[in-house]
Amino acid sequence: MELDATDWKIITILQAGYENNNTIARQLGVSEGTIRARIKRLREAGVMQIRALINPDVLDNKQLALVAMRVAESRLLETKAEEVARLPNVLSVSIASGRYDLIAEVLVDSNRGLVRFLTEELSAVEGVISSESFLMLKSYNKFV
């Protein structure tokens, strides 16, 4: 899908924070129907999502962590990234350069949740040969 200048303006406005379609339309000098149709098209094409995000620091008994992983074979990177992304509590997975092949952002129930994630869920993904976990103690400008 090719994005034009109007698409990028809509995305930029929504990245800054929620605005209703009428407000966006007034800012861009187009109709509300145009904005509605553009947003629908962008969402259906998988270009963007609209969702409410919350500061993880206000979530009681939840722990945000990064789990860095090494994969047995480079040819498995995309397959393993997709498998890890489907695990419960995984917010995102990225293929990375450097010491680790994959980095997953997970939101778990305190420390026990991380142990369960590592021992029961991640360990079931064949081809992930090692992992290292990083607990996020305090986040700034981070929403999940």
Stockholm file with secondary structure:
# STOCKHOLM 1.0

chainA/1-144         MELDATDWKIITILQAGYENNNTIARQLGVSEGTIRARIKRLREAGVMQIRALINPDVLDNKQLALVAMRVAESRLLETKAEEVARLPNVLSVSIASGRYDLIAEVLVDSNRGLVRFLTEELSAVEGVISSESFLMLKSYNKFV
#=GR chainA/1-144 SS CCCCHHHHHHHHHHHHSCCCHHHHHHHHTSCHHHHHHHHHHHHHTTSCCCCCCCCGGGCTTCEEEEEEEEESCGGGHHHHHHHHHTSTTEEEEEECSSSCSEEEEEEESHHHHHHHIIIIIGGGSTTEEEEEEEECSSCSSCCC
#=GC SS_cons         CCCCHHHHHHHHHHHHSCCCHHHHHHHHTSCHHHHHHHHHHHHHTTSCCCCCCCCGGGCTTCEEEEEEEEESCGGGHHHHHHHHHTSTTEEEEEECSSSCSEEEEEEESHHHHHHHIIIIIGGGSTTEEEEEEEECSSCSSCCC
//
